[in-house]
Amino acid sequence: MQSLQLQNESLVEIATFLVRRWSERENVTVEFSDKMETKTRLKDNKVILTPIEKRIGNDFQRYRQFRTSLWYESMRIKFCKKILSNDHAFGFILNTLETRRVEQLGRKFWKGMDEEIIFNYAYMLVSRPQLHTVYGKARIVEAFYQYFMFGAFKGEIQSSHFERIKKAVEFAKKIVNESLEKKYDTEWLEKNVTEIIKILDIDSLLTIPVSLPFMKAGMVISEEELLKFLNVVSKNKEGDFGKIDPKDALIGDNIYDEYKELLDENKKNDKKGLTSESIGIKIPTAANVDETIIYDINLINNLKIKFRELKSGWKEQHLKSGDEFDEENYIDGHEPFFTDIKKSIKTRLIILLDHSSSIASNALEYKKATLALCEVLSYLKVKFAVYAFNTENRTVVCWLIKSDNMKWNNISAKRLTQIVANGSTPLAEVYNKMFPILQSKRPDIFLTLTDGEPSDPDAVRNMTKSLKRLGISMIALGLGPNTVRSTTIANNLRHLGYEKTMAVSRLHDIPSKVIRILDV
């Protein structure tokens, strides 16, 4: 089996895509934490996952567990009204009932998940503690969980306790089935948890010890041992899932192609050559950022409609002669014929975004506009990269938002979201940091978006000349609060050696201005 070399940001991208698709909620964010169990915070629209490397099994098995646990959290988002803490018996038992309820509801929508759920059950059973290692009345709760979820115990339980647990499990199954039949939700189940507490003869505030799969991180069990667990689980779950071949669940053919594709894509990205980190350009690392705040869907959709001719590769033009006669155009005194002309954008573009302190008051709208630009560039299949600069701890930092060999996606949007507008406009220093990348990539156009004058105009002029010698077309877009100010900025930039300067006073005009440069 191949080794899993997926970085956390790649996994966050995969997880974010899947959880939004499965839950049908677009503003959910995902992060990893090695300090807590996998959980969902409904109010925050956030899923916190156990790191994949902390799970049990080989690389492929860990990926499958990661994927299935994400499916469960997605179903909680979709179907749960509340999720309580697992720290105490009441919340632990309610969440356990909800796991079964959302599982059954989710399987109606995602019928291909059955083998993965059974496989995950086997590893859940492997990871649960032996009952003799759990002390006090918490052992009764753990035994209830194991019998309810797996139909089996790990270890032994007193016969008097077993009768209580069996009765509690029968009642729990009954109310879960009733909730499914009558379409009751979390709040109805919650009202019945007290009865389970009474049957088990425990306190609702009883502390439940944490039992996490990654407590045995790195542990690998043989296929023969795993198959034994799969046989137990598949047999005990036959009433819910029907007959599932444990060997098919063990192999996981339907997921391996997806996993292999991720590995291959990751290897390609590792071989791209010059990396940003190696030349002092940083990559924003926070994964728990809600990038949806910078999505202006109306702006993005309007731009895609506006430039759909470029997407199709054909553009209608009116000429003195052509394929078809246009009566209305002739009557209006315009060129009477129109013809379709093949258009394509082959320009390779690198964009640099000024995030100095002067942009702070309009930072959100600025990011919305630049994100819309990136969405449309991706839509038009333009090869482009995006960088940004600001100041951190009195040091100028150049950030990689998107490299030219990566697709524009929510990870890039997350990176853009977390850049803080701060500091001055040391363009020469930023250009110097980027020089190795620009020398290696040799884009057709290097576009700088800025709302201020550079700290050292002479140094910028020298760097501009050096970059133009590489065959790069240097273009600048001046941003201002009004037409006069933006035009003044653009005129000042013209004296720094840029081949072309433009002015924008309305931030949402940025995408159209840029794309018109490329429409050649």
N, C-alpha and C positions, 0 to 999 in steps of 0.2 A: 504494500500500500504506500502511495506517495506521502511524503511529509507535508504537513500543512504549514505553509509559510505566509499565511494571510495576515496582514497588519491589522491592528484594531480599527483603523479608520476605514479599511476596506470592509471589515465585518460590520461596522456601524452603518455603512452605506447599504449593505445587503439587508441588514436587520431593519433599517428604516423603511426601505422599499417594501419588504415583506409585511411588516406590521401595519403599514398604512394600507396596503392592498387587502390584507386579511380583515382588518378592523373596519375598513372603509371610513377611516378618519385621517384627514390629511395633515393635521398639525401635531401628530405624535412625534416625540423625540426619543432617542435611544442612547443609553450610555452603559458602560461596563463598570462594575465595582467588585473588587475582591474582598470587600469588607461586609457584604451582606448577601442574603439569598436573592434569587430572582424575584422581582416584585414589580407591580404596576401602581403608580400614583395617579389615580383618575383625575384629581383636581388639577394636577400639573401636566396632564397629557404626556406622561413620561414612563418609559419602561426601563428598569434597571436590570441588567443581565449579569449572571455569573460569567466571568471571563472564560473563554473557550479552553484555554490552556489549563484551567483549574479543574476541568471535568475528568471523569474516569474514562478509560478506554484508549484505543488508538486514535489517530488524527481524524479519520473518516467517521468513526463512531462518536467522537466528541462533536464534530460538525453536525451530525444528525440530532444529537441531544440539544445542541444550541438552537437548531432550526425548529424542533418540535416544542421546546419550552417557549420559544417566541410565538409559536402558533397559539399556545394556551393563553399567553398574556394578551394576544390580539383578540381572542374570543372573550376574555374578561372585559376588555375595553368595549367590545361590541354589545355584550349581553348583561354585564353586572351593573347594578345601581350603586354599590359600594364595595370596597375591599378593606377589611379590617386587618389589624396587626396580628401576626401569628404568635406574638409573644405570650398571649394568654389563651386559655382553653376555649373560651367562647369564640373569639375571632378565628382561632385555628380550625375549629370544627366547622364554622360557617364557610370559611374559605375552602375546606375540604369538600363540603357538599357542593359548593359552587363550581369546583373543578369538574365534578361529574356532570353537573347540569350544563355548563357551557361546552363541555366536550361533546355531549350528545347533540346539542344545538348546532355546534360548529361542523360536525360530521355531515349534517344534512347539506351544508353549503360546499364543503371540501371533502368529497367522497374519497379522494385519493390519499387521504392522510392515515387510513386505518393501520397499514403496516408500520408506519413511522410511529404512531401512537403506541402500538403494542411493543415495538422495539424500545421506545422510551420508557414504557412501564417496566421492562426488564431491568434497565439500568437504574430506574427509581428504586426498585426493590433491592438491587445490589447495594445501593448507597444508604439504605435505611439502617439504623443501628440494630444490633442484636438486643432483644428485649431485656436480657439480664444486665445490660450496660446502662439502662435507663432506670433511675431510682424514684421511689415514692409513687404518688398517684399519676405522675407524668407517664409512667410505664403503661397505665391503663389507656391513656389518650393515644400513645404511640401504637399500642396494640389495636385500638379501634381504627386508627388510620390505616394500618397495614391490612387489616381484615376487610375494611370497607373498600380500599383501593385495589388490593391485589387478590383478595380471597385467600390469603395465606399469612402466616406469622414467620418471623425470623427468630427462632428460639422457642422457648416455652412460656406458658402463662398459667397461672393457678386456675383450677377448674371453676372455682367460685367467681373469679374475675371473667373467665371465658363466657359464662352464662350471661353476665351483664353486657359484655362486649357484643356477643351474638345478637342479643335482643336490641341493643342500640343500633347495630348495623342494619338489622332488618327494618327498624323504624326509619333509619336514615334513607335507605333505598326506597322505601315506600313514599316518603315525602318528596324525594327528588323526582320519582316517576310521576307523582301527582302534579308537581310543578310543571313538568313537561307536558303532560296531558291537558292541563287546564291553563297553560301559558302564564303561570304565576312567575313572579320575578324574585330578586334577591330579598326584598323586604318580607315576602311571605315565608321564605325559607328561614329567615332570621327569627321569626316568631316561634319556629319549631325547634330551634337549637336548645332552648331551655329544657325541653323534654328529654333530649339526648343527654344533657348535663345531669338531669335527675336520674336517668337510667344508669349512667356510669357512676353515679354517686361521687361526683367531684365538685370542686368549687369552680365557678365560671371564670374567676380571676387566677386560677392555677397557672403558675409560670411554666411555659413549655420550652425545654431546652432546644437550642438551634440544632437542626440536623441537616447538614449541607452536603451535596455531592462532592464539593471540592475539599472536604475534610480529608478525603483520601486521594488527593490530586496525584496524578502520575501512575496510579494503580491501573494495571492492565490485567484483565482476566482472559483466560483462553476461550477460544470459540466453543469448545466443548462445554465449559462451565456456563458460558452465556446462553448456549442453546438450552441447557437445563432450566434456566430462569425463564427463557422464552416459552418453553413447553408448559411450565406452570402457569404463566400469565395468560397465554393464548387459550389454554383450557378453561381457566377460571373466568375469562372474559368472553367466552363463546356466546353467552346469553345476550351480550350487548353488541358484539362485533360479528357474530357468525364465525364460521371456520376460517382461520388464517393460518397458513403454513408457517411454522416457526423458522424453517430454513429460508423461506423467501424474505421474512422479516429480518433475518440475520444478514442476508446479502445486501439488501437495500439498493437493488439495481435502478429503481426509478429515481433515486436521489444521486447516485454516483455520477451520472452524466453531468448533472448540474455542478457537483463538487469538482469534477475533473476540469470543467470549463473555467471555473474560478481559479484553479491552480495554474492552468495554462495562461490565463490572462495576467495573473500575478507575475509569472515568470517573464512574460513579454515586457512588463513594466519595469522589472528589475534589470533588464538588459538595454535600457534606453540610453545608457552612456552617462554623460555629464549630469550630475544631480545638483539641485539647488542648494542642499545642505552643505555640499563640499565647497561651495564658493561663498558661504556666509549669508545665503538667503534663507529665511526661516519659513516654516510652514505652521500656520495656526493649528493648535492641537486639540482644543476643547471640542468634545463631541456632543455635549448636552446643550446645544444651542438650538433655539427654535428659529430656523431659517425662514419659516412661513411668513414672518412679520415683514420681510422685504420683498415678498411676491405681490406685485400689482397685476392681478390676473387680467383685468380689463386692458391695461396698457400692453401687456404681452400679446393678448389675442388680437387687439387692434393692429399692432405692428406686424403680426404674422399675416393678417389679412392684407395689410398695405403692401407687403413685400412677397405675396404669394407667387407673383410672376417669376421672381428670381428663384423661388423654390422649384417651380415646375421646369425652369430652364428656358422658358419661352417668354418673349415680351412683344406685345402688339405695338407697332409704330406706324404713324401716318406719314405718307410720302407722296411725291408727285406721281409716281407710278407704283403699282404693286399688285397684290393678288386679288383684292376685292375692292369694289367701289363703295364709298361711304357717302350716301346721299346727304345726310344731315351735316356732315363735316363740309361737304361741297357748298351747301346752302349758307353755312355759317362763314364761308370764306377761308376755310382751312384746307390743308392738303387733302385731296379727295380720295386717295387710295390708302388702304392699310395692309400690312403684311406682318407675319410672325417672324421674329428674329431670335435665333438661338442665343441665350445668355447663360453665362456661368461665372461664378466667383472663384477664381483660383488663387486669389491673394492670400498670402500667409501673413498673419497679423499678430503683433504683441501689443497689449494694452497695459499702460501704467496708470494707476489711479492715485491721485493725490489725496491723502488723508491727514493733511496738516490741520491744526486747530481751527483755522478759518472756516473749515467745512462743517464744524461740529454742529452748528445750529440747524443745518439742513442735511445732516448725515443720513437720516432715514430715507428721505426722498432721493438723495444722491445714490444710495445703495439700491433703492427700488429701480431707478432709471438704469444704472449700470447692470443690474441683474437682468432687466428686460432686454438690454442690449445683448448680453451673453446668451439668453434664451433664444433670441432671434438668430444670432450668429450660428448657434448650434442647429437650429431649425433649417438654416440655409446651407448647412454642412461646410461652413467656413473653417479652415484650420487656424485656431487662434489660441493664445495664451494670455493669462491675466495676472498682473502683479499689482501690489499696492505698497505704499510706504507711509510711515508715521514715525513718531519718536517715543521710545520707551526708556525710562530711567536716564534721560538726557542723551540717549544714543539713538541714532537714526537706524531704523530697521526696515528692510525690504522684505515683503511677504509674498510667498507664492500662493495665489488663489487657484489657478488652474494651469497646468502645463500643456504644451501643444499636443502631446501624445495621449492625453486623457480626455474622456468624454466630459462634457459639462453635466453635472448632476448635483444632487442635494449636498454632497460633501463639499463641493466647490462653493455652493451657496452658504453653507455653514461657515466656511472660512471667511467669506466676505462679510457675513453678518457680524462676526466678532472683532473685526478691525476697528479700533477706537481712533477717532480723529484727534490728533494731538501733535504739537510741535510746529516747527517752521517748514520751509520749502527748500531743502538742500538738494535740488535736482542733480547737480554735478556729482555729489557723493553717491546718490542713488544710481545714476547712470554708470558710475565707476564700478559699483557692486554688481550691476547687471551686465557689464561689458563681456565677461567670459561666456555668458549664456547667449548674448546677442551675436557674438563672434562665431559661436558654434552653430546656432540656429539660422542665422542670416535671414530674418523675416523680410518680406517685401516692404512692410510698413511697421514702424514703431510709433505708436500713438500715445501721447501723454495728455491726460485730462488733469487740469490744474486750475485752481481759483485764485492763485497768488503769483507774485513775482519771485523768482528764485533768489536764494541768499547770496549767491556769487555768480552774477551774469557772465563774467568773463570765463569762468571755469565751465559753465554750461555751454558757452559758445565753442570752446575747445573740444568738449566731449561730443557735441553735435557734429562737428567736422569729422572727428575720428569715426563716428558711427556711419556717417554718410560715405566715408571712404570704403566701408564694407559693402556698399551697394544698398544700404537700407534707406528707405524714404522716411525722413523725420517729419512728423506732423504733430501739431499741438492743438488742443481744443480748450479755449479759455472759458471758464465758468464765472458768471457774475450775477449779482442780485437784480440787475436791470440791464437793458440793452446798452446803455452808455458805458457802464462799468465793464461788462463782458467784452465789448468792442475794444475798450482801452487795454484790457489784459491781452487780448489777441494781438493787437498792434505791437505791444511791448514784446510779446513772444516772437514776433516776426523778426525782430532785430537780433535774435539769438541764433539765427542760422537755420531755422525750420523751413522746409520747402513749402509748407502750407500751414496756415493757422486759421482757425475758425472760432466763432463766438456763439455762446449759448447763454441766454438769461433764464430760460425755463428748463429745468432739469429733465423733464420728460421728453424734451426734444433731442436729448443726447443720442438715443439709438438711431433715429432717422438721419441725423447729421453724419454719424459714423458709417452707416450702411451705404449712404450715397457716395462716400469716398470709394467704396469697394465696387460699386455698380459701374464697372468699366468694361 
